[in-house]
Amino acid sequence: MPQVALEQVTIGYRVLGPEDSPHPPVVFVHGILADSRLWDRVADGLAALGYRCYLPDWPLGSHTIPVASAEQLTPAGVAAMIRDFIVALGLSDVTLVGNDTGGALCQVVVDAYPEHIGRLVLTNCDAFDKFPPFPFNLVFAVLRGPVSIKLLFEALRLRALRHSPLGYGLLLRPDAQLTASWIEPARTDVRIRRDLAALLRSVAKTDLVDLAARLPRFTKPVAVVWGLRDRSFTPALGRRLAAQFPHSTLIEVPDARTFVSLDAPKAVIDAIAGVHAAKPLT
């Protein structure tokens, strides 16, 4: 896996699709306690259509390379890493695609660094005062130190607990191998536990509230792809988020949960192709 050394952290990433793609590059942002494999089905489909896809593993708790300073692990700090990754690879007019916490980070990016982003695709994610939504706000409140993370993650080695509503149960259809691999770095490496604890301590319910009022400034094409079976990031939240952008399309996916890219990858592929075809506002 290639790596790019940023000031704050070294990011491992994968690239799929032709180097001479006629389309703008697509950069994916997963959420907390996931990695770039969340997007594999979408990226594979896009690559087959000629898109160049970048799949980084961001330092959000399932990473394997610890950050230089955990003080950087705030929503604003990780958004700066996303910007720096784009700049380091010489990308421009990027299509930014986010899910879960990654969707919140994408909102921070288009607010702070809109010049790097050509279009935005959000699947079920945090927004407004849902950062995070119930019941994950309770989980985040517990996981604020390496010791509590270690204790819980040892328990989550049991598949039944890992796929309960306080684990991954509300997010995706059961995939024991994938979810076990997502908790393994923090379970086995105290440095990753410290990173995750710092990140979770930095997330505040109010972080996205003021930012939401500025989202209408982003007038480039936006697609909001929302799984309607999501019990945390509800359909009403997705509709409200889509309404904040002046040039947005809302795509509702009836049989998908939070991780739409796993449940209904074609819906996300079609949404990305759609924002690429969208004409700018006049």
Residue pairs with C-beta under 8 A, 6 or more apart in sequence:
1 12
1 13
1 14
2 12
2 13
2 14
2 15
3 10
3 11
3 12
3 13
3 65
4 10
4 11
4 13
4 85
4 88
4 89
6 81
6 84
6 85
6 88
7 68
7 84
8 67
8 68
8 69
8 72
8 77
8 80
8 81
8 84
9 59
9 65
9 66
9 67
9 68
9 72
9 81
10 65
11 56
11 57
11 58
11 59
11 65
11 81
11 85
12 56
12 57
12 64
12 65
13 36
13 54
13 55
13 56
13 57
13 85
14 36
14 54
14 55
15 52
15 53
15 54
15 55
16 43
16 44
16 46
16 47
16 52
16 53
16 55
17 43
17 46
17 47
17 50
17 51
17 52
17 53
18 47
18 50
18 52
19 52
21 50
21 51
21 52
22 50
23 50
23 51
23 52
23 276
24 92
24 93
24 94
24 95
24 118
24 119
24 276
25 52
25 53
25 54
25 91
25 93
25 94
25 95
26 43
26 46
26 51
26 52
26 53
26 54
26 94
26 95
26 97
26 272
27 54
27 56
27 82
27 85
27 86
27 91
27 94
27 95
27 96
27 97
28 36
28 38
28 39
28 42
28 43
28 53
28 54
28 55
28 56
28 97
28 98
28 102
29 56
29 58
29 82
29 96
29 97
29 98
29 99
29 102
29 103
29 105
29 106
30 36
30 38
30 39
30 57
30 58
30 60
30 99
30 100
30 102
31 38
31 60
31 98
31 99
31 100
31 101
31 102
31 103
31 125
32 60
32 61
32 100
32 101
32 196
32 199
32 200
33 60
33 61
33 62
33 182
33 183
33 186
33 196
34 60
34 62
34 100
34 102
34 182
34 259
35 57
35 62
35 63
35 182
36 55
36 56
36 57
37 178
38 99
38 259
38 261
38 262
39 53
39 55
39 97
39 261
40 55
41 261
41 262
41 265
42 97
42 261
42 265
42 268
42 269
42 272
43 53
43 55
45 265
45 266
45 269
46 53
46 269
46 272
46 273
47 53
49 269
49 273
51 272
54 89
54 91
56 85
57 63
57 64
58 78
58 81
58 82
58 102
58 105
59 65
59 66
59 67
59 73
59 78
59 81
59 195
59 199
60 78
60 101
60 102
60 196
60 199
61 185
61 186
61 192
61 195
61 196
61 199
62 181
62 182
62 183
62 184
62 185
62 186
63 185
63 192
63 195
64 185
64 189
64 192
66 189
66 191
66 192
66 194
66 195
67 73
67 195
70 194
70 195
70 197
70 198
70 199
71 77
71 198
72 78
72 80
72 81
73 195
73 198
73 199
73 202
74 199
74 202
75 104
75 105
75 108
75 202
75 203
75 207
76 108
76 112
77 202
78 105
78 108
78 199
79 105
79 108
79 109
79 112
79 113
80 112
82 96
82 105
82 106
82 109
83 109
83 112
83 113
83 116
86 92
86 94
86 116
87 116
91 116
92 116
92 118
93 118
94 116
94 117
94 118
95 117
95 118
95 119
95 120
95 121
95 272
95 275
95 276
96 106
96 109
96 110
96 117
96 119
96 120
96 121
97 106
97 120
97 121
97 122
97 123
97 268
97 272
98 104
98 105
98 106
98 107
98 120
98 121
98 122
98 123
98 125
99 122
99 123
99 124
99 125
99 258
99 259
99 260
99 261
100 124
100 125
100 126
100 171
100 233
100 258
100 259
101 125
101 126
101 132
101 203
102 125
103 122
103 123
103 124
103 125
103 126
103 127
104 125
104 126
104 127
104 131
104 207
104 208
106 120
106 122
106 125
107 122
107 125
107 127
107 208
107 211
107 212
107 215
108 211
109 116
109 117
110 117
110 120
110 215
110 218
111 211
111 214
111 215
111 217
111 218
114 217
114 218
114 220
117 218
117 220
118 220
119 220
119 221
119 222
119 223
119 275
119 276
119 278
120 218
120 220
120 221
120 222
120 223
120 245
120 275
121 222
121 223
121 224
121 225
121 268
121 271
121 272
121 275
122 222
122 223
122 224
122 225
122 241
123 224
123 225
123 226
123 227
123 258
123 259
123 260
123 261
123 268
124 226
124 227
124 230
124 233
124 238
124 256
124 257
124 258
124 259
124 260
125 233
125 241
126 132
126 133
126 208
126 233
127 208
127 212
127 233
127 237
127 240
127 241
128 208
128 209
128 212
128 237
128 240
128 241
129 205
129 206
129 208
129 209
130 208
130 233
130 237
131 203
131 204
131 205
131 206
131 207
131 208
132 139
132 140
132 203
132 232
133 232
133 233
133 234
133 237
134 232
135 165
135 166
135 170
135 232
136 232
137 205
138 166
139 166
140 200
140 203
142 148
142 152
143 149
143 152
143 196
143 197
143 200
144 197
144 200
144 201
145 197
146 190
146 193
146 194
146 197
148 197
149 186
149 193
149 196
149 197
150 187
150 190
150 193
153 183
153 186
153 187
154 187
155 161
156 162
156 167
156 183
156 187
157 180
157 183
157 187
159 174
159 176
159 180
161 167
162 168
162 176
162 179
162 180
162 183
163 169
163 174
163 176
163 179
167 179
168 179
168 182
170 230
170 231
170 232
170 257
170 258
171 257
171 258
171 259
172 179
172 257
172 258
172 259
172 262
172 263
173 257
173 262
173 263
175 262
185 192
186 192
186 193
186 196
212 244
215 244
215 245
216 244
216 245
216 246
218 245
219 245
219 246
219 247
219 280
219 281
220 247
220 280
221 247
221 248
221 249
221 275
221 278
221 280
222 242
222 245
222 247
222 248
222 249
222 275
223 248
223 249
223 250
223 251
223 271
223 272
223 274
223 275
224 238
224 241
224 242
224 245
224 248
224 249
224 250
224 251
225 251
225 253
225 260
225 267
225 268
225 271
226 233
226 235
226 238
226 239
226 242
226 250
226 251
226 252
226 253
226 260
227 253
227 255
227 256
227 257
227 258
227 259
227 260
227 263
227 264
228 235
228 252
228 253
228 254
228 255
228 256
229 254
229 255
229 256
229 257
230 256
230 257
230 258
232 258
233 258
235 252
238 250
238 252
239 250
242 248
242 249
242 250
246 281
247 278
247 280
247 281
249 271
249 274
249 275
249 278
251 267
251 270
251 271
253 260
253 263
253 264
253 267
255 263
255 264
256 263
256 264
256 267
257 263
260 267
260 268
261 268
